Amino acid sequence: MKKNRLVALLKRVFKIFFLVLVFLIGFAFAAPYLFKGKIIAIVKKEINNKIDAKADFKDVDISFLRSFPKVSVAIENLQVIGNNEFSNDTLIAAKAINASLNIMSVIKGSDFKLYSISVDEPRIHAIVLKDGRANWDIGKEDNTSTTTTEEKPFTLNLQHYAINNGYIFYDDASSNMGSEIINLNHEGNGDFTADLFTLVTRTSADAVSFSYGGVPYLSNAKTVMDADIAIDNKTSKYSFQKGSIKLNELILATDGFFQLVNDSTYRMDIKFDAPAIDFKNILSLVPALYKRDFAKIKTSGKAVFNGFVKGIYSGDQMPAYNVDLAVQDGFFQYPDLPLPAKNINLTMNVNNPDGVTDHTVVNIPKAHVDLDNEPFDFRLLVKTPVSDMFIDAAAKGKLNLSRVSQFVKLEKGTQLTGLMNADVTINGNMSAIEQQRYEQFNAAGNISLKDFLYASKDYPDGVSLNNLLMTFNPKNVTVSDVQGQYMKTNFSGNGTINNLLGYVLKDQTLDGTLTVKADHVNLDDWMGVSTDTVSATSEESKPFLVPSNIQVVINTSVDKVHYDKIDLHNLSGSLRMANETVQINNVQANALDGTMAINGSYSTKENKLKPAINLTYDVKGLDVQKTFYAFNTLDKIMPVGKFISGKLSSKLSFTGQLGDNMMPDLNSLTGEGNLLLIEGFLKKFAPVDKLAQNLNVKELETISLKDVKNYIQFTNGKVLVKPFTIKAKEVDIEIGGMHGLDQSLDYVVNLKLPRSMMGEKGNQYINDLVTQVNDKGVPVKVAEVVNLHVLLGGTITNPVFKTDLKQSASSLAADLKQQATDFAKQKIDSTKTAVTTTVKDTIASVKKQAADIAKEELRKQLAGEKDTTGSTSKDAKTKLEETRKGLMQGLNPFKKKKPGVDSTGSH
């Protein structure tokens, strides 16, 4: 009896256990769906509460089994996009972020304990503007009271983290520093909950690049780094116990520590050394050599490479650093190439003793290499790079470029020939050039190049220079006797270039004047225009960004220029590049059976994506058909031109923006002009043909035109055509109105039409109009000459008419008065929008000037400069005040003008 009870009890227990197990398994599968909404809401809330940016993700995947007994949570397709000036930049994008959490914290929905985290395929773009603003500075201020008892949403119990296949791009315009890391893989293991623990890390990247001050210190270096880091959580100190960095074939041992003082201040003392290296290890850092059969290169020679970084890094302080590099008796040769590079000797030291940038000294006292048994020597010394750069440099040597491929492997398809001869010396402070004290700066020598040819897969036609001579003096560089060919164009030129050193070394403004002559230029070839319409339009052309630090005047003359559908002959004129704007001055040419003159500008100063254009055309005697076929914009403004044959002269001025594929954004265009048709015919124009059919007047199907002049204005996608008259045989026609760049029509046409020309069908049409008017109680008598009033709507290809009779042939001015008023209002609205934009841009410019002044003062303090005159800051503040006053005076663009003065300022 007892046995039966025991068996029954065991059966009941197993049944309950089985039910519980089934419930738990079911819960494990169902829980992600039960708690998913709560998790998503909490994650999005936490992100958006903490950052000033646009953050979003596609989905959250939750699993109780993947990391059992912990919960696995994955955020998929995360994106963080900045605001304001960074609104077009994606700061972070990641395919997935996987985290392992405590199961009870997920069930409770609070106090999440994070054990591990991994990020798959992150793409990070870190950007710092010239004024120091960074796109990652998106954290909101924490106004939470320190006495709050609110439970923290996350607790860090981290034991493992990883980054898989990452990409990092860093561009710091404020310090001219940049870096790029491709295919980054990094992981670390350690107990972050302990006060003292060792973090074991491993890092690899397919390519690491780093530049500072315009100098590329690393270029696509394959990198592997292993380090055991002793972490003291109480002092936020990270000490390297065992660390090594491999850059291509160069292995560095590291020693020291890195300490977080606060959120923006770091203390460090890190040494690096290559204890046992030869010349081949250093040679591996040259990208052109490393990526082509580097393992087969024969090398010899000794090398030394070491340095340190020590001190404090913060927003206004840099650590001290020192780098030593030496190469002795270097030699390398590819086994399948006939010539070696030998006798390579180099000593370089980069030293900054205290972290003040102006105290940096770069010294290469001597460097030598024999190429094809021709010696090449150079030296370089740079001091006080911020306050007043001192440079002492020299280069001397000869090189037969056709022999380069005999000791270095070039890319497939690359050709290189020519004779280069250099003998240049430079010595002095940059201030001597800036203040035009040329007698205190020494620059002498020349660089010549003869019979030069360079061709590659990117330039298959090659660039050749028959002759080039650059002569250096303290004031400028004279470029003389330039002769060459490019894209089947023969050209020659000469000129002067000023402040070349300041431009190369300190990013100062380069200016100069060049004169260039050419025989013929095919711009379709130069710009890579495809003859395949599909492929040509599928890729949008990015705008040419006009540099802000180049001021150059180019005077040019070309015998023939071909572009798209136009051939220009005897082209001459000048281009002036300055202030991020290209000014086109008096460009003249013979084209389309006539002559044309162009003036205007192209600017990317205000908008980098939609350049501003301001152009004036003055053409005379052009063939109408060829002109409207060649110029798409003119075809949109005056679509009737496609149906006219003959000669025209025109003056047209307009402003606007370029849009996709560097084509004008038609809705942004505002302008005015005139078209004078000297002599021609209008035929196969649908609106006129349809009117001719209704009136049965064949003379309207082909209209002979002579000395017809009309005036147009356009804005906001609308073109206003002021009334003008033409005569078709015995028919007087007055036309005026408006059409859209979308080819819509809104015109009024008055005709004086003899009934004798209309025939039976036409007269019946007129009689029907008379009957319709008489039926309304309005007596109408039609004379032998009928006054017709035609309202023309619809589109160019599908016109719509509304015709009635007029008792008197009055002018169109009254009929079009309201239309002209509406157009004027559109133009004013467009101007207001443009002015508002300009005011906003000006205010932003004033704020930027203020920030630049503050930054300049800080830079001088860091660089150790002293203001002996006190004028710099005063002049800057005065300039800022003048800008502010100019802004306030210009806020009202519609203020009353002085009596007797028109919009151009003339009386």
Stockholm file with secondary structure:
# STOCKHOLM 1.0

chainA/1-907         MKKNRLVALLKRVFKIFFLVLVFLIGFAFAAPYLFKGKIIAIVKKEINNKIDAKADFKDVDISFLRSFPKVSVAIENLQVIGNNEFSNDTLIAAKAINASLNIMSVIKGSDFKLYSISVDEPRIHAIVLKDGRANWDIGKEDNTSTTTTEEKPFTLNLQHYAINNGYIFYDDASSNMGSEIINLNHEGNGDFTADLFTLVTRTSADAVSFSYGGVPYLSNAKTVMDADIAIDNKTSKYSFQKGSIKLNELILATDGFFQLVNDSTYRMDIKFDAPAIDFKNILSLVPALYKRDFAKIKTSGKAVFNGFVKGIYSGDQMPAYNVDLAVQDGFFQYPDLPLPAKNINLTMNVNNPDGVTDHTVVNIPKAHVDLDNEPFDFRLLVKTPVSDMFIDAAAKGKLNLSRVSQFVKLEKGTQLTGLMNADVTINGNMSAIEQQRYEQFNAAGNISLKDFLYASKDYPDGVSLNNLLMTFNPKNVTVSDVQGQYMKTNFSGNGTINNLLGYVLKDQTLDGTLTVKADHVNLDDWMGVSTDTVSATSEESKPFLVPSNIQVVINTSVDKVHYDKIDLHNLSGSLRMANETVQINNVQANALDGTMAINGSYSTKENKLKPAINLTYDVKGLDVQKTFYAFNTLDKIMPVGKFISGKLSSKLSFTGQLGDNMMPDLNSLTGEGNLLLIEGFLKKFAPVDKLAQNLNVKELETISLKDVKNYIQFTNGKVLVKPFTIKAKEVDIEIGGMHGLDQSLDYVVNLKLPRSMMGEKGNQYINDLVTQVNDKGVPVKVAEVVNLHVLLGGTITNPVFKTDLKQSASSLAADLKQQATDFAKQKIDSTKTAVTTTVKDTIASVKKQAADIAKEELRKQLAGEKDTTGSTSKDAKTKLEETRKGLMQGLNPFKKKKPGVDSTGSH
#=GR chainA/1-907 SS CHHHHHHHHHHHHHHHHHHHHHHHHHHHHHHHHHHHHHHHHHHHHHHHHHBSSEEECSEEEEESSTTTTSEEEEEEEEEEECCGGGTTCEEEEEEEEEEEECHHHHHHTSSEEEEEEEEESCEEEEEECTTSCBTTCCBCCCCCCTTCCCCCSEEEEEEEEEEEEEEEEEEETTTTEEEEEEEEEEEEECCTTSSEEEEEEEEEEEEEEEEETTEEEEEEEEEEEEEEEEEETTTTEEEEEEEEEEETTEEEEEEEEEEEEETTEEEEEEEEECSSCBHHHHHTTCHHHHTTTGGGCEEEEEEEEEEEEEEEEBTTBCCEEEEEEEEEEEEEECTTSSCCEEEEEEEEEEEESSSCGGGCEEEEEEEEEEETTEEEEEEEEEECTTTSCEEEEEEEEEEEGGGGGGTSCCCTTCEEEEEEEEEEEEEEEHHHHHTTCGGGSEEEEEEEEEEEEEECSSSTTCEEEEEEEEEECSSEEEEEEEEEEETTEEEEEEEEEECHHHHHHHCCCEEEEEEEEEEEEEHHHHTTCCSCHHHHHHSCCCCCCCCTTEEEEEEEEEEEEEETTEEEEEEEEEEEEETTEEEEEEEEEEETTEEEEEEEEEECSSCSSSCEEEEEEEEEEEEHHHHHHHCHHHHHHCGGGGGEEEEEEEEEEEEEEBCGGGCBCGGGCEEEEEEEEEEEEEESCHHHHHHHHHHTCGGGTEEEEEEEEEEEEEETTEEEEEEEEEEETTEEEEEEEEEETTSBEEEEEEEEEEGGGTHHHHHHHHHHHHHHHHHTTCCCCCCSEEEEEEEEEEBSSSEEEEEEECSSCCCHHHHTHHHHHHHHHHHHHHHHHHHHHHHHHHHHHHHHHHHHHHHHHHHHHHHTCCCSSSHHHHHHHHHHHHHHHHHHHTSCTTCCCCTTCCTTSCC
#=GC SS_cons         CHHHHHHHHHHHHHHHHHHHHHHHHHHHHHHHHHHHHHHHHHHHHHHHHHBSSEEECSEEEEESSTTTTSEEEEEEEEEEECCGGGTTCEEEEEEEEEEEECHHHHHHTSSEEEEEEEEESCEEEEEECTTSCBTTCCBCCCCCCTTCCCCCSEEEEEEEEEEEEEEEEEEETTTTEEEEEEEEEEEEECCTTSSEEEEEEEEEEEEEEEEETTEEEEEEEEEEEEEEEEEETTTTEEEEEEEEEEETTEEEEEEEEEEEEETTEEEEEEEEECSSCBHHHHHTTCHHHHTTTGGGCEEEEEEEEEEEEEEEEBTTBCCEEEEEEEEEEEEEECTTSSCCEEEEEEEEEEEESSSCGGGCEEEEEEEEEEETTEEEEEEEEEECTTTSCEEEEEEEEEEEGGGGGGTSCCCTTCEEEEEEEEEEEEEEEHHHHHTTCGGGSEEEEEEEEEEEEEECSSSTTCEEEEEEEEEECSSEEEEEEEEEEETTEEEEEEEEEECHHHHHHHCCCEEEEEEEEEEEEEHHHHTTCCSCHHHHHHSCCCCCCCCTTEEEEEEEEEEEEEETTEEEEEEEEEEEEETTEEEEEEEEEEETTEEEEEEEEEECSSCSSSCEEEEEEEEEEEEHHHHHHHCHHHHHHCGGGGGEEEEEEEEEEEEEEBCGGGCBCGGGCEEEEEEEEEEEEEESCHHHHHHHHHHTCGGGTEEEEEEEEEEEEEETTEEEEEEEEEEETTEEEEEEEEEETTSBEEEEEEEEEEGGGTHHHHHHHHHHHHHHHHHTTCCCCCCSEEEEEEEEEEBSSSEEEEEEECSSCCCHHHHTHHHHHHHHHHHHHHHHHHHHHHHHHHHHHHHHHHHHHHHHHHHHHHHTCCCSSSHHHHHHHHHHHHHHHHHHHTSCTTCCCCTTCCTTSCC
//
